[in-house]
Amino acid sequence: MAPDRLLDLLVPLRFGAAIAETTDVPTQVERSVFDVPKMDCPSEERLIRMALDGAPVDRLDFDLNARRLTVFHRASPEEVLALLTPLNFGAKLSETGPVAATEATPVETDEKGERSTLMILLVINAVMFVAEFAGGLWAQSTGLIADSLDMFADAAVYGVSLYAVGKAASSQASAARLSGYFQLLLALGALFEVVRRFFGGSEPEAPAMMAISLVALVANVACMALISKHRTGGVHMRASWIFSTNDVIANTGVIVAGALVAWTGSHYPDLIVGLLIALVVLSGAVRILRLANANNQPSAPKA
C-alpha cells in the first residue's frame, strides 16, 4: 500500500500523523492461516476486517465453521498476528508460506446483489423487532420480547455492515459500538422483565405467543431464502445464513414454550425461554462492545 494511502487512513484519527520516512518493502505475497477459536459470528468477522483495515493485506478468507482465517498479505505473519491479538479471539498462527501473487486476487462477488439483499434483511428484521416487541408486551410474554431483541441484534449487524462499506476503521468501530450499547440496554431491560415477572407473576397469552412467533418464523425462513443464493459468496452473507438459522431455532423455542404454557397453565416455560434468549443477546452485545473498543485502541500495532 502506498504511503499516501496509509496517511489518508491515519488522518481521520486526528493524531497529527505525518510521513517521517518511507522505504520499499518486499512485494512477496504470503499466505498465513490462523486458528481463531472465538470467531463464530458476523460481528466478529466484521471486527477482524476492521482490525486489518489499512494493513498490507490483499485478501481475507473466513471459515466460520472451522474458525479459521486465511490471510494473503505482504507484511510478516507476526505483524498480522499483532493486529489480531488485541481482539481477544485467541488467534494463533497455524501455517504460513509464500504464494504467487495471482492466488491473492480477491474472489469476485455480486456486491450490488448482496447489498440489496442486506437492505431487505435489515428492513425485515427491523419490522419484526418492533412487531414482536409490541406483541410481547401485549401478550405478557418475555419469550417474545427476548426474541424481538434477537431480531434487533441481526438488524444491527446488517445495518453496521451496510454503513461500514467504504468507511474508515474508526467510523466502523463507532457504528458497531453504538449498536452494541443499544443492544446491551435492551437485553438488560429484557432480563429485568424476566425477574419482575418471576416474582410479580404474569399470565402470558399462549395463542398470541405462538401466532406472533410463527409470523417471525416465516420472516426468518424468508430471510434464509433470500440469503441462499448468496451464501457461497461473501463471508458476511454466509454468516447471515448462520444467523437466520439460529433465529429459526429461537422462534421454534418460543412456539414450544407457548404450547407448554397452554398445556400446563404455568408461566415458567415463557420465562425460561425469555431468559435464555436474553442472555444470548446480552452476551453478543458485551462481545461487540469489547471488541469495538479493543479495535479502537491507538496503541495497537500498525502494519
C-alpha positions in Angstrom: 0.0 0.0 0.0 1.3 3.5 -0.9 2.5 5.7 2.0 0.0 8.4 0.9 -2.9 5.9 1.2 -1.7 4.9 4.7 -1.6 8.5 5.7 -5.1 9.0 4.4 -6.3 6.3 6.8 -4.5 7.8 9.8 -5.6 11.5 9.2 -9.2 10.9 10.3 -7.9 9.8 13.8 -6.6 13.4 14.3 -3.4 12.2 15.9 -1.3 14.7 13.8 0.1 11.8 11.7 2.7 12.8 9.1 5.1 10.8 6.9 8.6 10.9 8.5 10.3 8.5 6.2 9.5 5.6 3.9 11.3 2.6 2.5 10.5 0.0 -0.1 9.0 -3.2 1.3 9.1 -6.7 -0.2 6.3 -7.4 -2.7 6.3 -11.1 -1.9 2.8 -12.3 -1.0 2.5 -14.7 1.8 -0.5 -16.9 2.8 -1.0 -17.3 6.5 -3.6 -19.5 8.2 -4.7 -18.5 11.7 -6.8 -20.6 14.1 -9.3 -18.2 15.7 -11.3 -20.3 18.3 -13.6 -17.5 19.4 -14.6 -16.4 15.9 -18.1 -17.7 15.2 -20.5 -14.9 14.3 -20.8 -12.0 11.8 -19.9 -9.3 14.3 -16.5 -10.9 14.9 -15.9 -11.2 11.2 -16.7 -7.5 10.8 -14.3 -6.5 13.6 -11.5 -8.6 12.2 -11.8 -6.8 8.9 -11.8 -3.5 10.8 -8.6 -4.6 12.7 -6.8 -5.4 9.5 -8.1 -2.3 7.6 -5.1 -0.3 6.3 -2.7 -3.2 6.7 -0.9 -4.6 3.6 -3.5 -7.4 3.2 -4.6 -8.4 -0.3 -7.3 -10.9 0.7 -9.1 -12.4 3.6 -10.9 -15.8 3.6 -13.0 -16.7 6.6 -14.2 -20.2 7.6 -16.6 -19.7 10.5 -17.4 -23.3 10.9 -13.8 -24.3 11.3 -13.0 -21.0 13.0 -10.0 -20.3 10.7 -8.9 -17.2 8.9 -6.6 -17.2 5.9 -4.8 -14.0 5.2 -2.9 -13.2 2.0 -0.5 -10.4 3.0 2.7 -8.5 2.3 3.7 -7.9 5.9 5.2 -10.5 8.2 2.9 -13.1 9.8 3.9 -11.7 13.2 2.6 -8.2 12.2 -0.7 -9.6 11.1 -1.0 -11.6 14.4 -0.2 -8.5 16.3 -3.2 -6.8 14.8 -5.5 -9.8 15.6 -4.3 -10.3 19.2 -6.0 -7.2 20.8 -9.4 -8.6 19.7 -9.0 -11.4 22.3 -10.3 -14.1 19.8 -7.3 -16.4 20.8 -5.8 -16.1 17.3 -2.8 -18.3 16.7 -0.7 -18.8 13.6 -1.2 -22.3 12.2 0.9 -22.2 9.0 2.4 -19.7 6.6 4.3 -19.6 3.3 4.9 -17.6 0.1 2.4 -17.9 -2.7 2.1 -16.5 -6.2 0.5 -13.0 -6.3 -2.3 -14.4 -8.5 -3.5 -16.5 -5.7 -4.2 -13.4 -3.6 -6.7 -12.0 -6.0 -10.0 -11.4 -4.2 -12.9 -13.6 -5.1 -15.4 -11.7 -7.2 -18.8 -11.4 -5.6 -22.1 -9.9 -6.6 -21.7 -6.8 -4.4 -24.7 -5.0 -5.7 -26.9 -8.0 -5.2 -25.5 -8.7 -1.8 -26.0 -5.0 -0.7 -29.6 -5.2 -2.0 -30.2 -8.4 -0.1 -28.7 -7.0 3.1 -31.0 -4.0 2.9 -34.1 -6.2 2.6 -32.8 -8.3 5.5 -32.4 -5.2 7.6 -35.9 -4.0 6.9 -37.5 -7.4 7.6 -35.6 -7.8 10.9 -36.3 -4.2 12.0 -40.0 -4.5 11.3 -40.2 -7.9 13.1 -38.3 -6.4 16.1 -41.0 -3.8 16.5 -43.8 -6.2 15.9 -42.5 -8.9 18.3 -41.6 -6.4 21.0 -45.1 -4.8 20.9 -46.7 -8.2 20.7 -44.6 -9.4 23.7 -45.8 -6.5 25.8 -49.4 -7.1 24.8 -49.2 -10.9 25.3 -47.2 -10.6 28.5 -44.6 -12.8 27.0 -40.9 -12.4 28.0 -40.1 -15.0 25.3 -41.5 -12.8 22.6 -39.8 -9.7 24.0 -36.4 -11.5 24.1 -36.9 -13.0 20.7 -37.6 -9.5 19.3 -34.1 -8.4 20.7 -32.6 -11.3 18.7 -34.2 -9.7 15.6 -32.8 -6.3 16.6 -29.3 -7.9 17.0 -29.5 -9.2 13.4 -30.8 -5.8 12.1 -27.9 -4.1 13.9 -25.3 -6.4 12.2 -26.9 -5.8 8.8 -27.0 -2.1 9.4 -23.4 -1.8 10.5 -22.3 -3.9 7.5 -24.1 -1.6 5.2 -22.8 1.6 6.9 -19.3 0.3 7.1 -18.8 -0.1 3.3 -16.1 2.4 2.3 -15.8 3.9 5.8 -12.6 4.3 7.9 -12.0 1.8 10.6 -12.7 4.4 13.3 -16.2 5.0 11.8 -16.8 1.3 11.6 -15.9 0.9 15.3 -18.1 3.8 16.3 -21.1 2.3 14.4 -20.5 -1.2 16.0 -20.2 0.4 19.4 -23.5 2.3 19.1 -25.4 -0.8 18.1 -23.7 -2.7 20.9 -24.8 -0.2 23.5 -28.4 -0.2 22.3 -28.4 -4.0 22.2 -27.0 -4.1 25.7 -29.7 -1.7 27.0 -32.5 -3.7 25.5 -31.0 -7.1 26.8 -30.8 -5.7 30.3 -34.4 -4.5 30.0 -35.5 -8.0 29.0 -33.6 -9.6 31.9 -35.2 -7.1 34.3 -38.6 -8.0 32.8 -38.0 -11.7 33.3 -37.0 -11.1 37.0 -40.0 -8.8 37.5 -42.5 -11.3 36.1 -40.9 -14.2 38.0 -41.5 -12.5 41.4 -44.6 -10.4 40.4 -46.3 -13.1 38.3 -47.6 -12.9 34.7 -50.2 -14.5 32.6 -48.7 -15.0 29.1 -51.2 -15.4 26.3 -50.2 -18.8 24.8 -52.1 -18.4 21.5 -50.7 -14.9 20.9 -47.2 -16.2 21.7 -47.4 -19.0 19.1 -49.1 -16.9 16.5 -46.7 -14.0 16.6 -43.6 -16.2 16.8 -45.0 -18.2 13.8 -45.0 -14.9 11.8 -41.4 -14.3 13.0 -40.5 -17.9 11.9 -42.0 -17.2 8.4 -40.0 -14.0 8.2 -36.7 -15.7 9.1 -37.4 -18.5 6.6 -37.9 -15.8 4.0 -34.6 -14.3 5.1 -32.9 -17.7 4.6 -34.4 -18.0 1.1 -33.0 -14.5 0.2 -29.6 -15.3 1.5 -29.5 -18.8 0.0 -28.4 -17.5 -3.4 -25.5 -15.5 -1.9 -24.4 -17.8 0.9 -21.5 -19.2 -1.1 -20.3 -15.6 -1.8 -19.0 -13.1 0.7 -18.4 -14.3 4.2 -20.9 -11.8 5.6 -23.6 -13.5 3.6 -22.6 -16.9 4.8 -22.6 -15.6 8.3 -26.0 -14.1 7.8 -27.2 -17.5 6.8 -26.0 -18.9 10.1 -27.7 -16.0 12.0 -31.1 -16.7 10.3 -30.8 -20.4 11.0 -30.2 -19.6 14.7 -33.2 -17.3 14.6 -35.4 -20.1 13.3 -34.3 -22.2 16.3 -35.2 -19.3 18.7 -38.6 -18.9 17.1 -39.3 -22.6 17.4 -38.3 -22.3 21.1 -40.9 -19.6 21.7 -43.6 -21.6 19.9 -42.8 -24.7 22.0 -42.8 -22.5 25.2 -46.3 -21.2 24.2 -47.6 -24.7 23.7 -46.2 -25.6 27.2 -47.9 -22.6 28.7 -51.2 -23.6 27.2 -50.7 -27.2 28.3 -49.5 -26.6 31.9 -51.1 -23.3 32.7 -47.7 -22.2 34.1 -45.8 -19.1 33.0 -42.4 -20.7 33.7 -41.8 -22.0 30.1 -42.2 -18.4 28.9 -39.8 -17.1 31.5 -37.2 -19.8 30.8 -37.1 -19.3 27.0 -37.1 -15.5 27.6 -34.2 -15.8 29.9 -32.1 -18.0 27.6 -32.6 -15.7 24.5 -32.0 -12.5 26.6 -28.7 -14.0 27.9 -27.6 -14.8 24.3 -28.4 -11.3 23.2 -26.6 -9.8 26.2 -23.5 -11.9 25.5 -23.4 -10.7 21.9 -23.8 -7.1 23.0 -20.9 -7.3 25.5 -18.7 -9.1 22.9 -19.4 -6.4 20.3 -18.6 -3.6 22.7 -15.4 -5.2 24.0 -14.1 -5.9 20.5 -15.1 -2.5 19.1 -13.3 -0.8 22.0 -10.2 -3.1 21.5 -10.1 -2.3 17.8 -10.2 1.5 18.5 -7.2 1.5 20.9 -4.5 3.8 19.4 -1.7 1.6 21.0 -2.5 -1.3 18.7 0.4 -2.2 16.4 0.2 -1.0 12.9 1.5 -2.9 9.9 
